[in-house]
Amino acid sequence: MKKMLPFCFMIALCFALTATAQSPQSPEKKTASASVFVAKKGKLTDIQLKRWSHLDLAKDSIPGMSVDRVYAELLKGRKGKKVIVGVVDSGVDIDHEDLKSSIWTNKKEIAGNGIDDDKNGFVDDIHGWNFLGDAGKENLEMTRILKKADDGSTEYKAAKEEYEKQLAENNQGKQQVDFLFNANKTLSEFLKKDSYTLEDLQGIQSTDSGINRCKQIMMRVIAQAGPNFMSDLNDYKDQVYDMLNYNLNKDFDGRKVVGDNPEDIKDRKYGNNIVYGPDKKEALHGTHVAGIIAQTRNNNLGGDGIANNVEIMAVRCVPNGDEYDKDIALGIRYAVDNGAKVINGSFGKNYSPHKQWVYDAIKYAESKDVLFVHAAGNDAKDIDVEPNFPNDSDDKKIEFASNVITVGALNYEYGEKVIADFSNYGKLNVDVYSPGVQIYATTPNNEYKFEQGTSMASPNVAGVAALIRSYFPNLSAKEVKAAIMNSGTSIPENVVVGGNPDDKRAFDSLSKSGKIVNAYNAFKLAEKMASAKGAKKTKG
């Protein structure tokens, strides 16, 4: 899934390019315009921000999913069934303090004996499988397309045009990030400090125009990013350099260490059982996704997961770059064959040369009653028109499977900006919206972090789906999807689309359901559906 450029650096870079010495602006105040719900006044507390996706719009004036209400009002005295959730992602830190009690273990396999005990084709797959082996960095799919001969196809031409655009943008980004690091170095040397605060910068008195320019720029960065701005700055640098060195580099081949042929779906003996990959730090994305679903609730560590009674099956298929269709197809099949009832897919791309392999895997999951929850993407585009893979409709009109939920992202402030400015949208091809901005969850090596993207919105919904499947196991994947989509909260107002303040549309025109996910309502509806289904079965 595409990485998000931190907002503070967008501001700082615009500032650097114009070289104007303006003072930092106060964040725009949000005003409520809804006729039913009232926007929360004032800034969220740290506690509220860390678990806003669990809160309730009506009660807390925050557009969360009412998860806390489920636990407080509906689950007392009830026992659910264990549900396995496949996390098809960059890998999961299975040793994390807040996740290790919720990691799936393959009881049919004997650890470390080098034998495929359960004869599923994977040796010692104790907690899942790593389809990437020792690979980590990868090309984008359009880069891989351009490494092949020009076949004159529309896809090749589109890939070339987009490639050249992204290459230019990231070369410019490199100049900008180098400028910011140079500004940081200049100020550190001037202050004689390795690190500094906003107050330190405000105290600088200098007649040197270069010092003052660096001061104004970094003050703007700190004002937006906060005291830990260097962490975001380093993330931004890594993003730009990774794009140029790996993702867009035609001379780089990240696949050669895997040892398979990614163009041959029948070549399946590859990968290993180290589900967090060769470097745990590279499993940040997947570990964060897993935490949103299953980090232990009420243990005074990090945040709280959406679902109890879940086991996370780690399926490593997503590198730093674009995933291969083969890995995704086989990863989905692995999760299905080994007992997952919900699969989360927080990945996506604009080109999919072997999309049919993935479509067939999704239909296979459907045939085995497995729900596939997928992130809608972070390009602020209409995926009823623009490409976005994988999906459940090859023509963007008729669905070929009934077990897919595609999820857009919500901001934590209710009002006209409730949809995250980066979130993709689509009346036909986005199903629902859920929290995806500033989501606090597990990251490798017993750490925690705020992350944002539809990559975070998707596991929020996967967690709700797992919760429903735990307490109402007689409901099918299709019925769980219906319970989630039909029970959401409607937003009775126009909202900003794609972060463009001049583009405001009715909220219900931006997804199939026209709603945001509400776990409490979904649980109540699922209960009615399960009861009716049970009564019908008894009568039959």
Buried (B, 14 or more C-beta within 10 A) or exposed (E): BBBBBBBBBEBBBEBBEEEEEEEBEEEEEBEBEBEEBEBBEEEBEEEBBBBBBBBBBEEBBBBBBBBBBBBEEBBEEEEBEBBBBBBBBBBBBBEBBBBEEBBBEBEEBEEEEEEEBBEBEBBBBBBBBBBBBBBBBBBBBBBBBBEEEEEEEEBBEBBBEBBEEBBEEBBEBBEBBEBBBEBBEBBBEBBEEEEBEBEBBEEBEEEEEEBBBBBBBBBBBBBBBEEEBBEBBEBBBEBBBBBBEBBBBEEBEBBEEBEBEBEEBEEBEBBBBBBBBBEBBBBBBBBBBBBBBBBBBEEEBBBBBBBBBBBBBBBBBBBBBBBBBBBBBBBBBBBBBBBBBBBBBBBBBBBBBBBEBBBBBBBBBBEBBBBBBBBBBBBBBBBBEBBBBBBBBEEBEEBBBBBBBBBBBBBBBBBBBBBBBBBBBBBBBBBBBBBBBBBBBBBBBBBBBBBBBBBBBBBBBBBBBBBBBBBBEEBBBBBBBBBBBEBBBBBEBBBBBBBEEEEEBEBBEBBBBBBBBBBBBBBBBBBEBBEEBEEEEEEE
